[in-house]
Amino acid sequence: MMLPITLAEAPREVVDALARIHRGNFEAWIVGGALRDLALGILPKDWDVATNASCEQIATLFPRVITVARKFGTVRVVTEAGEIDVTQYRGDEPRSISTDLGRRDFTINALALSYPDEHL
């Protein structure tokens, strides 16, 4: 049985990171395996965020960011509780969550949960 997918069980640091990206006037979506784990009632160990912000823009929003794969637009936001991978939308212009998800395989990886409205 799949449970409703919400951020209610997410660590405070993950929700705070989503809020910070949102306050920076960017979109923030939880993507990938974290959604699978939430659906199964398991607390995810890894959190991935897709956004319309560039690596450089994300770096201005957080005190500690590590560039993981600039070619793919991925940085790792370091928090007290762990790390969150944040990746700029991939796909054709104009980039959006829809074009990003369209590039993923048709599994749980093609799902996204928005912040703050938790639209799946």
N, CA, C and O atoms as CSV, one atom per row, in Angstrom:
chain,resi,resn,atom,element,x,y,z
A,1,MET,N,N,0.834,-1.181,0.000
A,1,MET,CA,C,0.000,0.000,0.000
A,1,MET,C,C,0.877,1.243,0.000
A,1,MET,O,O,1.748,1.392,0.857
A,2,MET,N,N,0.652,2.128,-0.952
A,2,MET,CA,C,1.413,3.373,-1.015
A,2,MET,C,C,0.762,4.429,-0.129
A,2,MET,O,O,-0.458,4.595,-0.137
A,3,LEU,N,N,1.570,5.125,0.618
A,3,LEU,CA,C,1.095,6.207,1.464
A,3,LEU,C,C,1.088,7.502,0.669
A,3,LEU,O,O,1.789,7.604,-0.338
A,4,PRO,N,N,0.313,8.492,1.096
A,4,PRO,CA,C,0.381,9.790,0.423
A,4,PRO,C,C,1.802,10.353,0.534
A,4,PRO,O,O,2.465,10.193,1.558
A,5,ILE,N,N,2.246,11.000,-0.514
A,5,ILE,CA,C,3.594,11.566,-0.511
A,5,ILE,C,C,3.510,13.030,-0.101
A,5,ILE,O,O,2.920,13.851,-0.803
A,6,THR,N,N,4.119,13.351,1.064
A,6,THR,CA,C,4.184,14.727,1.557
A,6,THR,C,C,5.572,14.955,2.150
A,6,THR,O,O,6.367,14.025,2.285
A,7,LEU,N,N,5.840,16.183,2.494
A,7,LEU,CA,C,7.117,16.515,3.124
A,7,LEU,C,C,7.019,16.533,4.644
A,7,LEU,O,O,7.945,16.976,5.323
A,8,ALA,N,N,5.892,16.052,5.180
A,8,ALA,CA,C,5.693,16.083,6.623
A,8,ALA,C,C,6.772,15.318,7.378
A,8,ALA,O,O,7.117,15.685,8.501
A,9,GLU,N,N,7.306,14.262,6.778
A,9,GLU,CA,C,8.321,13.451,7.444
A,9,GLU,C,C,9.749,13.833,7.050
A,9,GLU,O,O,10.709,13.226,7.526
A,10,ALA,N,N,9.885,14.825,6.192
A,10,ALA,CA,C,11.225,15.242,5.751
A,10,ALA,C,C,11.966,15.937,6.884
A,10,ALA,O,O,11.354,16.627,7.699
A,11,PRO,N,N,13.279,15.759,6.939
A,11,PRO,CA,C,14.067,16.470,7.945
A,11,PRO,C,C,13.913,17.979,7.783
A,11,PRO,O,O,13.738,18.484,6.674
A,12,ARG,N,N,13.981,18.676,8.890
A,12,ARG,CA,C,13.835,20.134,8.885
A,12,ARG,C,C,14.810,20.788,7.899
A,12,ARG,O,O,14.449,21.747,7.217
A,13,GLU,N,N,16.037,20.275,7.824
A,13,GLU,CA,C,17.041,20.870,6.950
A,13,GLU,C,C,16.647,20.780,5.476
A,13,GLU,O,O,16.950,21.681,4.694
A,14,VAL,N,N,15.975,19.698,5.101
A,14,VAL,CA,C,15.531,19.545,3.713
A,14,VAL,C,C,14.430,20.556,3.407
A,14,VAL,O,O,14.460,21.225,2.374
A,15,VAL,N,N,13.469,20.660,4.302
A,15,VAL,CA,C,12.375,21.625,4.103
A,15,VAL,C,C,12.930,23.052,4.125
A,15,VAL,O,O,12.493,23.898,3.344
A,16,ASP,N,N,13.882,23.320,5.009
A,16,ASP,CA,C,14.507,24.644,5.058
A,16,ASP,C,C,15.230,24.960,3.743
A,16,ASP,O,O,15.165,26.090,3.260
A,17,ALA,N,N,15.914,23.974,3.166
A,17,ALA,CA,C,16.609,24.184,1.892
A,17,ALA,C,C,15.612,24.477,0.780
A,17,ALA,O,O,15.835,25.376,-0.032
A,18,LEU,N,N,14.511,23.724,0.735
A,18,LEU,CA,C,13.468,23.984,-0.263
A,18,LEU,C,C,12.902,25.394,-0.096
A,18,LEU,O,O,12.687,26.108,-1.076
A,19,ALA,N,N,12.666,25.782,1.149
A,19,ALA,CA,C,12.125,27.115,1.430
A,19,ALA,C,C,13.102,28.207,1.008
A,19,ALA,O,O,12.695,29.241,0.478
A,20,ARG,N,N,14.380,27.979,1.243
A,20,ARG,CA,C,15.392,28.979,0.872
A,20,ARG,C,C,15.455,29.145,-0.649
A,20,ARG,O,O,15.562,30.264,-1.152
A,21,ILE,N,N,15.388,28.043,-1.365
A,21,ILE,CA,C,15.381,28.116,-2.834
A,21,ILE,C,C,14.124,28.854,-3.300
A,21,ILE,O,O,14.191,29.700,-4.191
A,22,HIS,N,N,12.993,28.534,-2.699
A,22,HIS,CA,C,11.722,29.180,-3.050
A,22,HIS,C,C,11.768,30.682,-2.747
A,22,HIS,O,O,11.310,31.488,-3.558
A,23,ARG,N,N,12.313,31.061,-1.596
A,23,ARG,CA,C,12.431,32.482,-1.241
A,23,ARG,C,C,13.374,33.218,-2.189
A,23,ARG,O,O,13.272,34.436,-2.343
A,24,GLY,N,N,14.290,32.490,-2.823
A,24,GLY,CA,C,15.175,33.093,-3.812
A,24,GLY,C,C,14.484,33.276,-5.162
A,24,GLY,O,O,15.122,33.649,-6.146
A,25,ASN,N,N,13.182,33.012,-5.203
A,25,ASN,CA,C,12.346,33.134,-6.410
A,25,ASN,C,C,12.657,32.065,-7.449
A,25,ASN,O,O,12.586,32.307,-8.654
A,26,PHE,N,N,13.003,30.875,-6.956
A,26,PHE,CA,C,13.243,29.740,-7.828
A,26,PHE,C,C,12.273,28.612,-7.475
A,26,PHE,O,O,11.714,28.577,-6.379
A,27,GLU,N,N,12.087,27.709,-8.404
A,27,GLU,CA,C,11.258,26.536,-8.170
A,27,GLU,C,C,12.101,25.468,-7.487
A,27,GLU,O,O,13.313,25.393,-7.686
A,28,ALA,N,N,11.440,24.640,-6.676
A,28,ALA,CA,C,12.137,23.545,-5.987
A,28,ALA,C,C,11.222,22.329,-5.952
A,28,ALA,O,O,10.099,22.392,-5.453
A,29,TRP,N,N,11.718,21.229,-6.487
A,29,TRP,CA,C,10.967,19.975,-6.559
A,29,TRP,C,C,11.825,18.842,-6.011
A,29,TRP,O,O,12.978,18.691,-6.414
A,30,ILE,N,N,11.275,18.044,-5.095
A,30,ILE,CA,C,11.934,16.808,-4.673
A,30,ILE,C,C,11.744,15.812,-5.808
A,30,ILE,O,O,10.639,15.677,-6.333
A,31,VAL,N,N,12.803,15.115,-6.189
A,31,VAL,CA,C,12.731,14.147,-7.289
A,31,VAL,C,C,13.429,12.848,-6.888
A,31,VAL,O,O,14.208,12.806,-5.936
A,32,GLY,N,N,13.128,11.796,-7.641
A,32,GLY,CA,C,13.864,10.544,-7.543
A,32,GLY,C,C,13.500,9.642,-6.386
A,32,GLY,O,O,12.349,9.579,-5.953
A,33,GLY,N,N,14.509,8.945,-5.896
A,33,GLY,CA,C,14.330,7.902,-4.905
A,33,GLY,C,C,13.721,8.361,-3.596
A,33,GLY,O,O,13.081,7.567,-2.906
A,34,ALA,N,N,13.903,9.621,-3.235
A,34,ALA,CA,C,13.286,10.117,-2.002
A,34,ALA,C,C,11.765,9.991,-2.074
A,34,ALA,O,O,11.114,9.707,-1.069
A,35,LEU,N,N,11.205,10.202,-3.262
A,35,LEU,CA,C,9.751,10.069,-3.416
A,35,LEU,C,C,9.313,8.627,-3.266
A,35,LEU,O,O,8.280,8.344,-2.659
A,36,ARG,N,N,10.096,7.716,-3.817
A,36,ARG,CA,C,9.799,6.290,-3.648
A,36,ARG,C,C,9.788,5.936,-2.165
A,36,ARG,O,O,8.865,5.283,-1.680
A,37,ASP,N,N,10.827,6.374,-1.448
A,37,ASP,CA,C,10.920,6.062,-0.024
A,37,ASP,C,C,9.756,6.664,0.757
A,37,ASP,O,O,9.171,5.993,1.608
A,38,LEU,N,N,9.416,7.922,0.477
A,38,LEU,CA,C,8.283,8.556,1.153
A,38,LEU,C,C,6.990,7.790,0.893
A,38,LEU,O,O,6.177,7.609,1.800
A,39,ALA,N,N,6.802,7.340,-0.351
A,39,ALA,CA,C,5.589,6.588,-0.707
A,39,ALA,C,C,5.513,5.274,0.058
A,39,ALA,O,O,4.424,4.778,0.344
A,40,LEU,N,N,6.669,4.713,0.388
A,40,LEU,CA,C,6.717,3.446,1.117
A,40,LEU,C,C,6.732,3.642,2.632
A,40,LEU,O,O,6.766,2.674,3.392
A,41,GLY,N,N,6.706,4.910,3.063
A,41,GLY,CA,C,6.735,5.187,4.490
A,41,GLY,C,C,8.113,5.079,5.103
A,41,GLY,O,O,8.249,4.900,6.314
A,42,ILE,N,N,9.146,5.187,4.262
A,42,ILE,CA,C,10.541,5.102,4.707
A,42,ILE,C,C,11.156,6.495,4.641
A,42,ILE,O,O,10.945,7.214,3.665
A,43,LEU,N,N,11.912,6.887,5.665
A,43,LEU,CA,C,12.599,8.170,5.632
A,43,LEU,C,C,13.776,8.069,4.662
A,43,LEU,O,O,14.670,7.248,4.865
A,44,PRO,N,N,13.788,8.892,3.614
A,44,PRO,CA,C,14.882,8.817,2.637
A,44,PRO,C,C,16.234,9.148,3.258
A,44,PRO,O,O,16.334,9.962,4.176
A,45,LYS,N,N,17.263,8.502,2.738
A,45,LYS,CA,C,18.633,8.796,3.159
A,45,LYS,C,C,19.247,9.847,2.243
A,45,LYS,O,O,20.103,10.626,2.662
A,46,ASP,N,N,18.800,9.860,0.985
A,46,ASP,CA,C,19.323,10.805,-0.004
A,46,ASP,C,C,18.188,11.693,-0.493
A,46,ASP,O,O,17.078,11.223,-0.743
A,47,TRP,N,N,18.480,12.981,-0.625
A,47,TRP,CA,C,17.482,13.934,-1.100
A,47,TRP,C,C,18.016,14.622,-2.341
A,47,TRP,O,O,19.134,15.139,-2.346
A,48,ASP,N,N,17.209,14.625,-3.393
A,48,ASP,CA,C,17.568,15.300,-4.643
A,48,ASP,C,C,16.506,16.333,-4.961
A,48,ASP,O,O,15.308,16.083,-4.827
A,49,VAL,N,N,16.967,17.496,-5.383
A,49,VAL,CA,C,16.079,18.603,-5.717
A,49,VAL,C,C,16.360,19.027,-7.152
A,49,VAL,O,O,17.516,19.154,-7.556
A,50,ALA,N,N,15.293,19.245,-7.919
A,50,ALA,CA,C,15.401,19.826,-9.261
A,50,ALA,C,C,14.902,21.266,-9.159
A,50,ALA,O,O,13.947,21.551,-8.437
A,51,THR,N,N,15.551,22.161,-9.883
A,51,THR,CA,C,15.225,23.579,-9.793
A,51,THR,C,C,15.512,24.288,-11.104
A,51,THR,O,O,16.225,23.767,-11.962
A,52,ASN,N,N,14.948,25.488,-11.253
A,52,ASN,CA,C,15.266,26.321,-12.405
A,52,ASN,C,C,16.458,27.235,-12.118
A,52,ASN,O,O,16.850,28.016,-12.986
A,53,ALA,N,N,17.033,27.155,-10.938
A,53,ALA,CA,C,18.205,27.956,-10.580
A,53,ALA,C,C,19.485,27.297,-11.091
A,53,ALA,O,O,19.584,26.072,-11.151
A,54,SER,N,N,20.458,28.124,-11.457
A,54,SER,CA,C,21.761,27.615,-11.885
A,54,SER,C,C,22.611,27.273,-10.662
A,54,SER,O,O,22.262,27.622,-9.535
A,55,CYS,N,N,23.723,26.591,-10.897
A,55,CYS,CA,C,24.669,26.278,-9.810
A,55,CYS,C,C,25.099,27.559,-9.093
A,55,CYS,O,O,25.156,27.612,-7.865
A,56,GLU,N,N,25.394,28.570,-9.875
A,56,GLU,CA,C,25.860,29.828,-9.310
A,56,GLU,C,C,24.787,30.477,-8.450
A,56,GLU,O,O,25.085,31.016,-7.385
A,57,GLN,N,N,23.548,30.428,-8.904
A,57,GLN,CA,C,22.454,31.019,-8.130
A,57,GLN,C,C,22.227,30.250,-6.833
A,57,GLN,O,O,22.000,30.858,-5.787
A,58,ILE,N,N,22.287,28.919,-6.887
A,58,ILE,CA,C,22.134,28.121,-5.667
A,58,ILE,C,C,23.267,28.446,-4.697
A,58,ILE,O,O,23.036,28.552,-3.493
A,59,ALA,N,N,24.487,28.607,-5.206
A,59,ALA,CA,C,25.643,28.893,-4.351
A,59,ALA,C,C,25.469,30.199,-3.577
A,59,ALA,O,O,26.011,30.337,-2.480
A,60,THR,N,N,24.728,31.151,-4.125
A,60,THR,CA,C,24.520,32.413,-3.405
A,60,THR,C,C,23.490,32.284,-2.285
A,60,THR,O,O,23.409,33.145,-1.409
A,61,LEU,N,N,22.704,31.207,-2.315
A,61,LEU,CA,C,21.629,31.045,-1.336
A,61,LEU,C,C,22.047,30.294,-0.072
A,61,LEU,O,O,21.366,30.373,0.950
A,62,PHE,N,N,23.169,29.563,-0.139
A,62,PHE,CA,C,23.572,28.703,0.969
A,62,PHE,C,C,25.010,28.991,1.375
A,62,PHE,O,O,25.838,29.335,0.532
A,63,PRO,N,N,25.311,28.851,2.670
A,63,PRO,CA,C,26.674,29.127,3.124
A,63,PRO,C,C,27.701,28.089,2.684
A,63,PRO,O,O,28.881,28.409,2.544
A,64,ARG,N,N,27.264,26.843,2.465
A,64,ARG,CA,C,28.228,25.803,2.084
A,64,ARG,C,C,27.664,24.969,0.942
A,64,ARG,O,O,26.687,24.238,1.104
A,65,VAL,N,N,28.302,25.098,-0.216
A,65,VAL,CA,C,27.891,24.383,-1.426
A,65,VAL,C,C,29.132,23.801,-2.078
A,65,VAL,O,O,30.157,24.472,-2.195
A,66,ILE,N,N,29.033,22.548,-2.501
A,66,ILE,CA,C,30.126,21.868,-3.203
A,66,ILE,C,C,29.664,21.606,-4.630
A,66,ILE,O,O,28.580,21.065,-4.848
A,67,THR,N,N,30.490,21.992,-5.606
A,67,THR,CA,C,30.153,21.692,-6.993
A,67,THR,C,C,30.393,20.209,-7.232
A,67,THR,O,O,31.490,19.704,-6.996
A,68,VAL,N,N,29.367,19.518,-7.700
A,68,VAL,CA,C,29.447,18.076,-7.941
A,68,VAL,C,C,29.680,17.813,-9.424
A,68,VAL,O,O,30.604,17.091,-9.800
A,69,ALA,N,N,28.843,18.401,-10.253
A,69,ALA,CA,C,28.939,18.196,-11.703
A,69,ALA,C,C,28.417,19.439,-12.407
A,69,ALA,O,O,27.254,19.506,-12.804
A,70,ARG,N,N,29.295,20.419,-12.551
A,70,ARG,CA,C,28.885,21.683,-13.179
A,70,ARG,C,C,28.300,21.433,-14.568
A,70,ARG,O,O,27.368,22.125,-14.981
A,71,LYS,N,N,28.840,20.449,-15.292
A,71,LYS,CA,C,28.354,20.116,-16.634
A,71,LYS,C,C,26.861,19.777,-16.617
A,71,LYS,O,O,26.137,20.085,-17.563
A,72,PHE,N,N,26.408,19.136,-15.528
A,72,PHE,CA,C,25.005,18.755,-15.400
A,72,PHE,C,C,24.216,19.727,-14.524
A,72,PHE,O,O,23.023,19.529,-14.296
A,73,GLY,N,N,24.878,20.775,-14.034
A,73,GLY,CA,C,24.196,21.763,-13.215
A,73,GLY,C,C,23.886,21.278,-11.813
A,73,GLY,O,O,22.863,21.651,-11.238
A,74,THR,N,N,24.770,20.437,-11.250
A,74,THR,CA,C,24.519,19.857,-9.933
A,74,THR,C,C,25.498,20.376,-8.893
A,74,THR,O,O,26.712,20.379,-9.097
A,75,VAL,N,N,24.935,20.816,-7.770
A,75,VAL,CA,C,25.727,21.191,-6.603
A,75,VAL,C,C,25.186,20.433,-5.405
A,75,VAL,O,O,24.045,19.971,-5.407
A,76,ARG,N,N,26.009,20.314,-4.394
A,76,ARG,CA,C,25.601,19.640,-3.163
A,76,ARG,C,C,25.539,20.691,-2.063
A,76,ARG,O,O,26.545,21.320,-1.735
A,77,VAL,N,N,24.363,20.873,-1.502
A,77,VAL,CA,C,24.170,21.789,-0.388
A,77,VAL,C,C,24.477,21.016,0.888
A,77,VAL,O,O,23.891,19.964,1.145
A,78,VAL,N,N,25.396,21.543,1.681
A,78,VAL,CA,C,25.813,20.876,2.912
A,78,VAL,C,C,25.065,21.509,4.079
A,78,VAL,O,O,25.129,22.719,4.292
A,79,THR,N,N,24.348,20.663,4.839
A,79,THR,CA,C,23.628,21.118,6.027
A,79,THR,C,C,24.169,20.369,7.241
A,79,THR,O,O,24.971,19.447,7.099
A,80,GLU,N,N,23.735,20.763,8.418
A,80,GLU,CA,C,24.160,20.079,9.634
A,80,GLU,C,C,23.711,18.617,9.643
A,80,GLU,O,O,24.371,17.763,10.234
A,81,ALA,N,N,22.592,18.339,8.990
A,81,ALA,CA,C,22.039,16.985,9.006
A,81,ALA,C,C,22.499,16.125,7.829
A,81,ALA,O,O,22.231,14.924,7.803
A,82,GLY,N,N,23.173,16.714,6.875
A,82,GLY,CA,C,23.610,15.946,5.717
A,82,GLY,C,C,23.685,16.798,4.469
A,82,GLY,O,O,23.774,18.024,4.538
A,83,GLU,N,N,23.648,16.137,3.333
A,83,GLU,CA,C,23.818,16.817,2.057
A,83,GLU,C,C,22.583,16.631,1.186
A,83,GLU,O,O,21.896,15.612,1.251
A,84,ILE,N,N,22.323,17.646,0.370
A,84,ILE,CA,C,21.187,17.632,-0.551
A,84,ILE,C,C,21.724,17.983,-1.929
A,84,ILE,O,O,22.320,19.044,-2.114
A,85,ASP,N,N,21.514,17.092,-2.904
A,85,ASP,CA,C,21.946,17.384,-4.272
A,85,ASP,C,C,20.883,18.230,-4.961
A,85,ASP,O,O,19.703,17.881,-4.973
A,86,VAL,N,N,21.321,19.344,-5.531
A,86,VAL,CA,C,20.419,20.271,-6.214
A,86,VAL,C,C,20.891,20.385,-7.660
A,86,VAL,O,O,22.042,20.735,-7.920
A,87,THR,N,N,19.989,20.085,-8.600
A,87,THR,CA,C,20.338,20.077,-10.019
A,87,THR,C,C,19.398,20.967,-10.801
A,87,THR,O,O,18.179,20.928,-10.634
A,88,GLN,N,N,20.009,21.777,-11.668
A,88,GLN,CA,C,19.209,22.621,-12.564
A,88,GLN,C,C,18.453,21.726,-13.540
A,88,GLN,O,O,18.953,20.683,-13.961
A,89,TYR,N,N,17.226,22.155,-13.898
A,89,TYR,CA,C,16.438,21.394,-14.859
A,89,TYR,C,C,17.274,21.072,-16.085
A,89,TYR,O,O,18.041,21.902,-16.572
A,90,ARG,N,N,17.111,19.848,-16.575
A,90,ARG,CA,C,17.761,19.425,-17.815
A,90,ARG,C,C,16.723,19.403,-18.903
A,90,ARG,O,O,15.522,19.366,-18.633
A,91,GLY,N,N,17.182,19.427,-20.129
A,91,GLY,CA,C,16.254,19.334,-21.251
A,91,GLY,C,C,16.361,20.520,-22.172
A,91,GLY,O,O,17.213,21.394,-22.012
A,92,ASP,N,N,15.472,20.524,-23.141
A,92,ASP,CA,C,15.467,21.582,-24.141
A,92,ASP,C,C,14.936,22.875,-23.551
A,92,ASP,O,O,14.226,22.875,-22.545
A,93,GLU,N,N,15.291,23.968,-24.192
A,93,GLU,CA,C,14.786,25.281,-23.785
A,93,GLU,C,C,13.347,25.425,-24.252
A,93,GLU,O,O,13.032,24.904,-25.322
A,94,PRO,N,N,12.469,26.075,-23.549
A,94,PRO,CA,C,12.741,26.551,-22.197
A,94,PRO,C,C,12.723,25.390,-21.208
A,94,PRO,O,O,11.883,24.494,-21.294
A,95,ARG,N,N,13.652,25.423,-20.282
A,95,ARG,CA,C,13.744,24.353,-19.295
A,95,ARG,C,C,12.627,24.495,-18.268
A,95,ARG,O,O,12.271,25.597,-17.851
A,96,SER,N,N,12.092,23.354,-17.880
A,96,SER,CA,C,11.022,23.325,-16.886
A,96,SER,C,C,11.051,21.962,-16.201
A,96,SER,O,O,11.779,21.062,-16.620
A,97,ILE,N,N,10.261,21.822,-15.156
A,97,ILE,CA,C,10.189,20.512,-14.508
A,97,ILE,C,C,9.645,19.482,-15.496
A,97,ILE,O,O,10.050,18.320,-15.451
A,98,SER,N,N,8.746,19.879,-16.380
A,98,SER,CA,C,8.181,18.943,-17.367
A,98,SER,C,C,9.241,18.439,-18.339
A,98,SER,O,O,9.291,17.246,-18.637
A,99,THR,N,N,10.094,19.347,-18.838
A,99,THR,CA,C,11.141,18.904,-19.762
A,99,THR,C,C,12.170,18.048,-19.030
A,99,THR,O,O,12.692,17.084,-19.591
A,100,ASP,N,N,12.463,18.397,-17.779
A,100,ASP,CA,C,13.399,17.605,-16.988
A,100,ASP,C,C,12.868,16.188,-16.781
A,100,ASP,O,O,13.585,15.215,-17.017
A,101,LEU,N,N,11.623,16.070,-16.342
A,101,LEU,CA,C,11.044,14.750,-16.093
A,101,LEU,C,C,10.909,13.946,-17.382
A,101,LEU,O,O,10.986,12.717,-17.355
A,102,GLY,N,N,10.710,14.626,-18.509
A,102,GLY,CA,C,10.602,13.950,-19.793
A,102,GLY,C,C,11.886,13.267,-20.220
A,102,GLY,O,O,11.865,12.384,-21.078
A,103,ARG,N,N,12.995,13.661,-19.636
A,103,ARG,CA,C,14.290,13.049,-19.950
A,103,ARG,C,C,14.588,11.839,-19.067
A,103,ARG,O,O,15.556,11.116,-19.304
A,104,ARG,N,N,13.776,11.626,-18.073
A,104,ARG,CA,C,14.014,10.530,-17.125
A,104,ARG,C,C,13.301,9.277,-17.581
A,104,ARG,O,O,12.375,9.338,-18.390
A,105,ASP,N,N,13.736,8.128,-17.055
A,105,ASP,CA,C,13.033,6.890,-17.381
A,105,ASP,C,C,11.646,6.929,-16.737
A,105,ASP,O,O,11.396,7.731,-15.837
A,106,PHE,N,N,10.761,6.070,-17.196
A,106,PHE,CA,C,9.380,6.109,-16.743
A,106,PHE,C,C,9.174,5.245,-15.500
A,106,PHE,O,O,8.383,4.302,-15.500
A,107,THR,N,N,9.898,5.588,-14.453
A,107,THR,CA,C,9.764,4.923,-13.160
A,107,THR,C,C,9.512,6.019,-12.143
A,107,THR,O,O,9.039,7.100,-12.494
A,108,ILE,N,N,9.818,5.754,-10.923
A,108,ILE,CA,C,9.674,6.753,-9.863
A,108,ILE,C,C,10.531,7.976,-10.164
A,108,ILE,O,O,10.252,9.065,-9.664
A,109,ASN,N,N,11.578,7.807,-10.982
A,109,ASN,CA,C,12.448,8.932,-11.330
A,109,ASN,C,C,11.727,10.006,-12.136
A,109,ASN,O,O,12.198,11.141,-12.219
A,110,ALA,N,N,10.599,9.660,-12.724
A,110,ALA,CA,C,9.840,10.626,-13.523
A,110,ALA,C,C,8.767,11.329,-12.694
A,110,ALA,O,O,7.886,11.982,-13.253
A,111,LEU,N,N,8.830,11.202,-11.368
A,111,LEU,CA,C,7.911,11.913,-10.479
A,111,LEU,C,C,8.642,13.051,-9.789
A,111,LEU,O,O,9.855,12.999,-9.585
A,112,ALA,N,N,7.876,14.087,-9.432
A,112,ALA,CA,C,8.435,15.217,-8.704
A,112,ALA,C,C,7.376,15.752,-7.744
A,112,ALA,O,O,6.181,15.708,-8.037
A,113,LEU,N,N,7.822,16.255,-6.605
A,113,LEU,CA,C,6.942,16.835,-5.597
A,113,LEU,C,C,7.367,18.282,-5.370
A,113,LEU,O,O,8.500,18.550,-4.969
A,114,SER,N,N,6.442,19.218,-5.632
A,114,SER,CA,C,6.790,20.638,-5.571
A,114,SER,C,C,6.782,21.176,-4.151
A,114,SER,O,O,6.093,20.664,-3.269
A,115,TYR,N,N,7.563,22.214,-3.959
A,115,TYR,CA,C,7.542,22.995,-2.728
A,115,TYR,C,C,7.049,24.379,-3.102
A,115,TYR,O,O,7.515,24.907,-4.112
A,116,PRO,N,N,6.152,25.000,-2.376
A,116,PRO,CA,C,5.633,24.618,-1.075
A,116,PRO,C,C,4.284,23.867,-1.130
A,116,PRO,O,O,3.803,23.385,-0.104
A,117,ASP,N,N,3.683,23.772,-2.315
A,117,ASP,CA,C,2.305,23.240,-2.374
A,117,ASP,C,C,2.204,21.721,-2.435
A,117,ASP,O,O,1.098,21.181,-2.417
A,118,GLU,N,N,3.325,21.027,-2.507
A,118,GLU,CA,C,3.379,19.571,-2.515
A,118,GLU,C,C,2.534,18.965,-3.637
A,118,GLU,O,O,1.840,17.967,-3.443
A,119,HIS,N,N,2.609,19.582,-4.798
A,119,HIS,CA,C,1.927,19.062,-5.994
A,119,HIS,C,C,2.789,17.933,-6.571
A,119,HIS,O,O,3.975,18.127,-6.837
A,120,LEU,N,N,2.187,16.756,-6.762
A,120,LEU,CA,C,2.909,15.599,-7.304
A,120,LEU,C,C,2.641,15.479,-8.785
A,120,LEU,O,O,3.156,14.569,-9.434
